[in-house]
């Protein structure tokens, strides 16, 4: 049972750096953080990938600003075809006081397809980010045999990044090479392979809990498969993931594999924010389950906490449509868990301080089930009307979610990955993706669309683009680890 009480909060460290972590505990951040005014979000070119580069968009999210809900700056990548995706930090709340490592100074933004790692300076001028350092994918491939970078987390002594596979000399995509590489937190130079010993099958996301001496990672699948869209036959062929990997944090060794079943495809991983808790969650995309992992009597086990049932449909690729849980986040007090169902289109809010978890909020944001579309439910249940915000019909479905530090605003973007966007939501190529905001009832639970907030990436100056993971300059609910 989750829920983070005040008496359990204590400082993460005794920071002595020249620019330390702002808050000593998750609860302090939740209660004392200023309201976010800026957001950084990758914009990915899905219409013209040959001549137009991706860029990092800076969005004004301050309701008092005249440029509210506008992209106020675009940092274009130096090459085309990066596929910007997830974004991390050079340093966050897990700092231990290293000299020369200012907190939340550099975004760490990898290109999944190019393999390039961009360190972006957002400290000098938060409204006008600039490149600080670039590490090319070919150098990482040559030195460590890795490609397809995904998640970056700032750790106390280094920056750790997950890689989902590798490439042959002929450029063929392979799962071999999946693992982790570290970077020096001050110089940002490549450092070492993080893991010691056995190589894992696939890789994707990870989270660590230093007080419990543990890291847990997940797996998407074979890069040759997921980069070209989704083929259900590849699941049966064993080319998509089904495991969680549990690691000894200090020794960097694999201590257990948790098999979540055929067709699981476990993606995002989050521990509870309470740094003393040996408990977290992973979202199984295809089996549409929120799985809890927990240490009991020295052994790590997993159990299904929430399951979203598939819906029988007609007019779609398969007779039953999974919800496809693709992202989630947890409030800093560990009371609420929010997750997105990219195909069904809804965002859900669950109270995880009770057992079993109880759904207290739900809001449909696009999706494949909207009324008037080609897909029809066969169970007779109503289908949601197409969501329009400020006159714009939302494309795609609820995908990445990011919660404000105070837990009152949930931001939602609608793009998953370019090849999957093209396959499941082809209209996004011409109409772009959107960023919207849901207001959260933090007392009783509940989600409602903010009718005044919309960033339409279908109306960008260089043509429609998609948008993905979100970061705030002062930290957020999915990057800071205490």
N, C-alpha and C positions, 0 to 999 in steps of 0.2 A: 504494500500500500504506500503510495507516494504522499507528498505533502511536506513542505519544508518549514519548520517552525523557527521562530526567532532565536530561541535559546540554543539551537544547534549551530547557529552561524558564528564563524570566527574568521579572522583574517587568513588570506591564502598564503601570505608570506610577509617578510619584513623588508619591503622594497627600499632600496637606497639608490636606485637609478636616477639620472637627472630628469627623467620624465616617467613617473611611475604609473601603475595601474590606478585608475580613479577610484575604484570601489574595492573594498576588502572582502566582500562576500556577495553572493547573488541577491540576497534580500536587501543589502545596502544599495545595490545598483537599482533594484526594482523601486525602492522608495525614494531614492535621492537623485536619480538621473533626470537631466533636463530633457524636454520633449525634442525628438529628432527634428532637424530642419533640412538636412540633406540626405540623399541616398545615392549610392553607387550601384549600377546594374549593367551587366554586359548586354550589348546589343549585337545580335548575330545576323549577318546578311544571309537570308535564305532564298532570295530571288535571283541574285547575281553573285555567285561565289567565285567567279573567275576574275573580276575586275574591281570589285568593291570590298574593302576590308571590314572586319568587325570593329567595334569601338566600345570604350567604356563610357557610359552615359552618366552624367551627374544630374540628378533630378531634385528640384526644389519641392520639398514636402512641408514647408512652413505655411500654414493657412493665412498668416498675416503678411506674407510676401506678395508683391505684385506679380512675381513670376511663378506663383504656386501652380503645381502640376505641370511644369514645363521642364524640358531637358535644357539646362542652361549651359552645358559644355559637353563636347564630344572629343574623346581622346582616341584618334584612329590608330589602329595597329599598323606596324610597318610592312606587313605582308598580308596577302589575302588568304582566306581559307583556314583561319585559326580554329574556328568553332569554340569561342570563349564560352565558358560554362559555369564552373564554380569559382568562388573567390574567397581567399583567406587573408590573414594578417601576418605581418612580421613579428608582432608582439601583442599579447592581449593580457587578460587578468592572471595568466599563469606565470607572469614575469617573476624573476628572482633577483632583480636588481642589477642586471648587466649594464655596464657603462657602454654608451653608444648605441643603445637599443630602445629608442623612444616608442612608447605604446601607440598602436593604431596609426603609425606613420606611413607605412607602405602596404598597399593592397598587393596580394600575391595572386596573380590571375593567369592560370595556364590555358593554353589552347589545346583542346583535346586532340584535334586532328594534326596540327602542326607540331605539337610537342613543345612549343616555345613557352617559356616562363617569363611573365612580365611582372616586374616589381615597380609599382606605380606610386609615386610620391603624392600623398594627399594631405601631408602635414604643412608643407610650405604655403600652399594656398588651397584650402579644401574645396573651393568652388572651381578651381582650374587645375586638375590633376596633371602630372607630367611624368614621363618615363624617368626612372632612376637607374634601372639596370635591366638587361635582357639576357637570358640564357637560352640558347638555341636548342631545339629538340634534337638536332643531329649530334650535338655534343653530349647530351644525356644518353642518347642511344649508343654512341660509341664508347662512353666510359662505363655505363652501368647496364646496358642492354635493355633499357626501359623506353616505353612510349605510352601515349594516351594518358596524360596526367589528369587527375581529377581533383581530389581534396587536399587542401593545404591547412595544416594546423600549426600554430605557434606553440612550441613546447618550452619548458624552462631553459634548456640548453641548446636548442636548435629548432629549425623549422622542418617539419616532416610533411612529405607529400606522397600521396598514393598514386600508383601507376597501374593501368589496367591491362598492360600487355607489352608487346615489343614488335619489332619488324625484322624480317630477313634482309639479307643484302640486296635482294631483288625488290624490296619494298612490300612484300606480302605481310599482311596483318596477322599476328599470332598472339595467343594468350601467354606464351612463354615470356618471362621477364616480369610478370605481374608481381608487384611488391611495393617497397617504399624506399625513397631516397631522402636524405637530409641535406639541409643547407645551413651554412654558418649564419647565425642570427644577426651578426654585425656586418660582415663583408658581403653576405648573401651569395657566397661562392658555393659550388657543389662540394659536398663533404664526403658522404659514404652511403652505402646501402644500410638501411636501418636494421632489417631483420637478420637474424643469425640462424643458420641451419636450414630446415626444410622449406622448400618453395611451395607457395600456395597455388591453387588451381587457377583462380581468377581473383580480381580485386575490384574495389569500388570506393566505399566510404570507410571512415574510422573515427573513433573517439577514444580518448584515454581518461582514466581517473587515477591521478598519481598517488593519492592517499591510499588507494586500494591496490596499488602496484599492478594495474591491469590496463590493457588496451583491447578493444574489440573492433574487428573489421568485417566488412561484408563483400559481396561479389556480384557484379552484373553479368558478365559472360565473355564469350569469345569476341574480340574486337572485329573480326571479319564478319560476324553476324550483326551485332548491334549497330555498327556504323552504317549498315545498309538497310535499316528498317527492321521490322519484326516479322519473323517467319515462325509460326507455332511449331513446325516440325523440328526446329533446332532445339526446342526444349526437350522433346523426347530423345533427341540425339545426344543429350548431355552437354550442350554447348552454351547453356545458361546456368547461372549460379543457383545454389540451394543451401549454402553453408554460412555460418558465422564462424569467425576465427577468434579465439581467445589467446592473448599474448601476455607473457610476463613482461611488464613495462621496463624494468631496470635491466633485465638480462636480454631483452629483445628476442625472446624465443617463443615459439608456438607451444602452448600447453594443452589446448583442446580445440576440437572441431565440433560445432553443434549443427547437425544435419536437420534442416527445416523442411525437407521433403521435396519431391519432384515438382517443378513448376513454381517454386517459391519466389525466386529472383529477389533476394533481400537487397535493398538499396540503402536508404539513409539510416545512419546509426546515431543515437543520442543517449548518453547517460543522463540520469537525473542531475540537476544542477547542484544539489547538496553534495559537496565533495567527499562527505563521509559515507555516502550510500553506494553499495555495490549492486546497483540496479540500473537498467536502462531499457531502451526499446529499439526495435528495427522495424521498418515497414517492408513487408513482403509485397512486391508490386503485383505479380501475376496471381498469386493465391489470395491477394487482397486481405491481408491480416496484419494487425499490429501485434508483434511478438515481444513479450517481455523476457529479458535475460537477467538472471540474478544469481548471486553466489549464495549457496546454502550449505552450511557445514563444510566449507572449504572446496565445494565443487560447483562449477558453473552449469546451470541448467536453463532451458528455455521453455516457454509456455505461451499459448495463444491467449492474448488479453482481449482483443477485439477482432471480430471477423465481419467483413462486408460480403454478403452473398452475391453471386453473379445474377444477372437479370436475363431471363429468356426474351429474345428479341427476334425480329425479322428485319431484313433490309440491311444487315451488317455482315461482316466477314465470317463470323461464327454464330451458332445458334444461341450461345449464352455469352453475355458481355461481362467481363470482370470489371471491378471498379477501377483497378490499376492505381494502387496507393503509391505515389511517387515522391512525396515529401511530407515532413511533419516537423513540428517544433513543440517545445515544452515551456510553459511560463516559468519565470525565474523562481517562483515559490513552489514549483513542482506540483501545482494543483491541477492545471489544465494542460491537456495534450490536444493539439490541432493537427489534422492531417487532410491531405487533398486526394480526391478520387479523380484522376485525370480524364478517364473515359466517361464515368457517370456524371462528372462535372461539379460535384459538390465539395465543400469544405465542411468538416465536422469538428465540433468541440466536445471533448470528453472530460469529465471530472475523474481524475485518476487518484484522488485522495480517498476514494471509496472503493470497495471491492464487491462485485466486479465493477470496472469502470462504467460510468453512466453518461450517455450522450445528453448534453444540455444545450447544444446549439448546432444548427445546420443551415447552410446557405448555398444555393446553386449558382455557379459561376461558369456559364457556358456548358460544354460537354457534348457528348454524342446523343444524349437522350432528349434534347430540347424539342419542344412541340414544333410541328411544321417541317421537321427534317426527314430524311429518308428512313431513319430507324424508328420502329414501332415496338413498344412493349407488348408482350403477349400475355402478361398477367393481369391486364385490365387496370393497372394503377395509372394515375395521372402522370403526364410528363411536364416538366417545368417549361414555362415560356422562355423564349430567348431573352437573355439579360441584355438590356441596353442601359448604358450609363452616359449621361450627357449627350444622348442621341447616337451613341456608337454601340453597335452590336458586338458583344464580346466574342472573340475567336478562340478556338482551342478550348481547353478546360482548365479548371483550377490545378495549378502545378506547384511551383515553388511558393513557400509561405515564409514570412518573416514577421516576428512579433516585436513590437516596441518594448523597450526595457520595462516600462510600467505596466505592460500587459494589456493595454487598452485599445491598441490598433494593430490589426493583422493585415499585412500587405500580401497581395497575391498576384503572381504573374502566370501566364497561360501557355508558355512554350516548354516543351520537354527536351527535345534534341532534334536537330534539323531534319534528319532522315525520317524520324518518327512523326514529326510535325507534318511533313509532306504526305506521309502515308495515311495518317488518321484525320488530319485537318487540312486538306489541300487548299482550302480558301485562305489559310493564313499566308500563303505565298504572296497573294495580291493585297490582302487586307491587314497583314501584320499581326503581332500579338499585342496584348494590353497589360497594363499594370493598374490594379485597383486596390481599394482599401475597405476592410470590413471593420465596423465598430464592434467592440467586444464588451459584453456585460460581464464584469469580473466578479460580481456578487452572486447572481443567480445563474449565470450562464446565458449565452445567446449571441448570435451573430447577425448583423444587418449591414447591407451595402451602404457605404457613404456615397450619396448621390452627387456630391460635389468634388469627388476625387476620381480622376482618370488621367492616365498618360497613355495616349494612343500611339503605339510605335508603328502603326500603319500609315501615319502621316509624317514620317521623318523626311528631312530635306533630300536625302539621297535615295528615297524609296522605302518601302515597307521592310521592317526587320522584326526579328523575334527578340524576346528579353527573358532573362533567366534569374540567377540568384541575386539577392539584395544584401547590401551592407550599409550600416550607418557609421559615420565617423567616430562616434563615441562607444561603439560596441553594440552587440545585439544578443539575441537568445540562442543563436546557433554557432557562434564562433568563440565566445569567451569561455574559458575553462578555469575553474578555481581549484 
